Amino acid sequence: MHIDLLRSGSKPLPQQISDTLAQRITSGLLQPGFRLPSVRGLAATLKVSQVTVSKAYADLEKKGHLICSQGKGCFVAEHEQSGPGNGADWRDGYDDYLPRAQLWRNFGYSEVKYPFHLAAIHEELLPLGPISTTMAALVTGQPELMASYGNFQGDPELREIMRRHLQLRGIHLATSDLMITSGTQQGIDLVARTFVGPGDTVYLEAPSYTGAIDVFAGRGAEMIFVPMDHEGMRVDVLTRQCDARPPKLIYTNPTFQNPSGVTMSMARRQRLLELARSYRCLIVEDDPFSDLYFRTPPPSPIKSMDEDGHVVYMKSFSKVIAPGCRIACVAAEGNILSRLIAAKSASDLGSPLLTQGAVLPFIARRYEDYARTLRAALRRRMEKAARLLKQYAPPGVTWVLPEGGLNLWLQLPSASGIERLRELAEEEGISFLPGDVCYAGDLPSRFIRLCYSQMTEADMERGLKLFLILLDKHLRSLNQ
């Protein structure tokens, strides 16, 4: 069993082993009943003492992740603590390099009626008609697009359209400074695979986007989470942390942050860029939601102030117009971009020409008008959700209404009972995102994320009311 250990890191080795195995268990990579390697065997594999592994297993057993039996071994616990299995399948013991996979686990709600867990926009709000019409015309009129590899950097005409789009938002770059990716998730992965290795320090907001945490964990990075307040990432705290552990990379989702909905102030954006300059590191600015403001536009992107190429800016278009098309723009300069293009060529040989061509005319001619209409629709949903929260949320549950984006971030009175709440909600056809997946450790979180844009307006209202009534009943049961 492979585990990346940071032997010069600040976290003790038993805790590193325990945290990694806990993440594999909670994200479903290690199934209930799986038999872990013996203490002796794992110690030999990891080149650590048996005492180190014993401490890690004891910590996991204390937290309820393992059932250990003298002479039989340690097994991943069932959810209901029903006992160990036999772990006989050869594939169970086949080594992998995935430390966690929370993003994969939290897409697994195909049957729920009220999917509040997924930060997405309902199909009735998306411009699927005009995009599908364009795609159909391309398939019949230019079938050769399906027989061709695209430019590794992306279609030049689409990159020019995106250059103009970014220019309207204060980012002035050449078309040659842009690359098309299969969503920002691929962009994050390319940056991590190109510039982050085992033991490198990556700073993120606390909480942060689950998909980014999965990627950086997979690279063996030492992730350090920086607390947030109403102005976003606490750059003063980050500065003190950087004095102890200089950053290789800082990941931020500064506008209507996922999952919290907080927007970083302009002053913090400027200070963050100054910090990156002083430490000669990269900032990954993930920006899927800045066009989804409800009243006034958010502060300009950090990239708009970047004169030295410290910011790799990522703008998702598929998130807002057609998730299935998987189209995003990555903006960077010089050999930072050239190395990312090289990594992309090895990853996918270029994004599909068909999907790039399908979204191109819509982004060029109709996106701005569409975005205005979408903002109004999302604001209506958010305000209806706010009224339901005010009317039905139990005592002790708090939230701050976002000024844009797709999500509500609720703080519950306690972290206890959230897994049981999740089970009860699923029985009613409701899903939500538990906040603990938005951190890298194994600590329970008092937060949950609810997305108000993934359903029809009527379903959102029915589902949220049902969930809040269920939440009230659940919290009352905990206090009895």
C-alpha positions, 0 to 999 in steps of 0.5 A, spaced: 500 500 500 503 506 497 502 512 502 506 518 500 510 520 507 513 527 508 519 525 513 521 532 514 514 535 515 511 538 521 505 533 521 508 526 525 508 520 521 503 516 525 498 522 523 500 522 516 498 515 515 492 515 519 489 521 515 491 518 508 488 512 510 482 515 513 481 519 507 481 513 503 476 510 507 471 516 507 471 517 500 470 510 498 477 508 495 477 502 501 471 499 502 468 496 508 471 489 510 477 491 506 483 488 510 489 492 511 496 490 511 499 487 517 503 492 522 509 489 520 507 489 512 505 496 512 511 498 516 516 494 511 513 497 505 513 505 508 520 504 511 517 506 518 517 502 525 512 498 527 510 502 533 509 508 527 504 504 524 500 501 530 499 508 532 496 510 526 491 504 526 490 505 533 488 512 531 483 509 526 480 504 530 478 510 535 475 514 530 471 508 528 474 507 521 477 500 523 475 494 527 482 490 529 482 483 532 487 480 535 490 474 530 485 476 525 488 483 523 485 490 521 479 491 517 475 497 514 469 498 519 462 497 516 457 504 516 453 500 522 459 497 525 457 490 522 464 487 522 470 485 518 469 481 511 475 477 508 478 482 503 479 476 498 479 479 492 486 480 489 484 487 486 483 490 493 491 489 495 493 492 488 497 498 490 494 505 487 497 512 488 490 515 490 490 518 497 483 521 497 477 521 492 472 525 495 469 529 488 468 522 485 464 520 491 460 526 492 457 525 484 454 519 486 447 521 487 444 519 481 437 517 484 435 523 489 429 527 487 432 533 490 440 534 489 442 539 493 449 536 493 452 538 486 454 546 485 451 546 478 445 550 474 439 546 472 438 545 464 432 549 464 436 555 465 442 553 460 442 555 453 442 548 451 438 549 444 442 554 441 449 550 443 446 543 440 443 546 434 450 549 432 453 542 434 448 538 430 450 543 424 458 542 425 456 534 425 453 534 418 456 540 415 463 539 418 464 531 420 471 532 418 472 535 425 471 528 428 477 526 424 482 531 426 486 532 432 485 539 435 491 544 436 494 542 443 493 549 446 486 550 443 482 553 437 485 559 435 478 563 434 475 560 440 481 563 444 481 570 441 473 570 443 476 568 450 481 574 450 476 579 448 471 576 454 477 577 459 479 584 456 472 586 458 474 584 465 480 587 466 485 582 464 489 584 458 493 578 454 494 576 447 491 570 444 497 566 445 497 567 452 490 562 453 489 555 453 483 551 452 482 545 457 476 540 459 473 544 464 477 548 470 478 541 473 483 539 468 487 546 468 488 545 476 490 538 475 495 540 469 498 545 474 499 540 479 502 535 475 507 540 472 509 544 478 507 540 484 511 534 487 511 530 494 512 535 500 511 542 496 507 546 500 500 548 497 496 553 501 488 553 500 482 557 503 479 553 509 474 551 506 476 549 499 474 546 493 473 539 494 476 537 487 482 541 488 484 538 494 483 531 491 488 533 486 493 536 490 493 530 495 494 526 489 501 530 488 503 528 495 503 536 497 503 538 504 496 542 504 496 548 509 489 551 510 488 558 511 482 561 515 477 565 512 472 571 514 467 576 510 473 578 506 476 572 504 482 568 505 486 571 511 492 574 508 495 576 514 495 569 517 497 566 510 503 571 511 505 568 518 504 561 515 509 563 509 514 565 514 515 558 516 513 554 510 514 558 504 509 556 498 510 553 492 503 555 490 497 558 493 490 556 490 484 561 491 477 561 488 476 568 490 469 570 487 463 567 490 467 562 493 466 554 493 463 552 498 462 558 502 460 563 497 465 569 500 468 574 496 475 576 497 476 584 497 480 588 493 485 589 498 486 582 500 487 580 492 492 586 492 496 583 498 495 576 496 499 578 489 504 582 493 505 575 497 506 571 491 511 576 488 515 576 494 516 568 495 516 568 487 510 563 487 504 561 483 497 563 484 492 559 481 486 563 481 479 559 479 474 563 477 467 559 475 462 564 478 464 571 477 459 573 472 454 570 476 453 576 481 446 578 483 447 586 484 454 589 483 460 586 479 465 583 484 472 586 484 476 585 478 480 578 478 487 578 481 490 576 474 488 583 472 493 586 476 498 581 475 504 584 471 510 579 472 506 572 471 505 570 478 497 568 476 495 562 473 487 564 471 482 559 470 475 561 467 470 556 466 465 556 461 462 550 461 459 551 468 455 556 466 453 554 459 453 547 458 457 542 463 457 537 458 461 540 453 467 541 458 470 548 456 474 552 460 480 557 459 487 558 462 491 564 462 498 564 463 504 567 460 511 565 458 514 558 460 509 557 465 504 556 459 508 553 455 510 547 460 502 547 461 501 546 454 506 540 454 503 537 460 496 538 456 499 534 450 501 528 454 494 528 457 489 528 452 492 530 445 488 537 445 481 538 447 475 536 442 474 541 436 467 539 436 465 541 443 470 548 442 466 549 435 459 548 438 460 553 444 464 558 440 458 562 436 454 563 443 460 565 447 462 570 441 455 573 440 450 571 446 453 570 452 453 577 455 445 578 454 444 570 457 449 572 463 444 578 465 438 573 464 441 568 468 443 572 474 436 574 475 434 567 475 439 565 480 437 571 484 430 569 485 432 562 487 437 565 492 432 569 495 426 564 495 431 559 499 433 565 504 426 566 505 425 558 507 431 559 511 428 564 515 422 561 516 424 553 517 431 553 519 432 550 526 435 555 532 442 555 532 443 554 524 446 560 521 448 562 514 450 568 510 447 570 504 451 570 498 452 576 493 452 571 487 454 564 485 450 557 486 451 555 494 448 556 501 453 555 506 450 553 513 453 552 520 450 547 524 450 547 532 455 541 532 459 537 527 456 531 531 450 527 527 451 530 520 453 523 517 446 520 520 443 527 517 445 525 511 442 518 511 436 521 513 436 526 508 437 520 502 431 516 505 427 522 503 430 523 496 435 529 498 442 530 498 447 535 501 455 536 501 458 535 508 463 540 509 468 535 511 470 534 504 472 541 503 478 540 508 484 535 507 484 532 514 479 527 518 476 532 522 468 533 523 465 539 520 459 543 522 458 546 515 454 543 510 453 546 503 446 546 499 446 548 492 439 552 490 440 552 482 441 545 480 433 544 480 427 547 478 425 553 482 419 549 484 423 543 486 428 547 490 422 550 494 419 543 496 426 540 497 429 545 501 423 546 506 423 538 506 430 538 508 429 544 513 424 540 517 428 534 517 434 538 520 429 541 525 427 534 527 434 531 527 437 536 531 431 536 536 433 528 537 440 530 538 438 534 544 434 529 547 
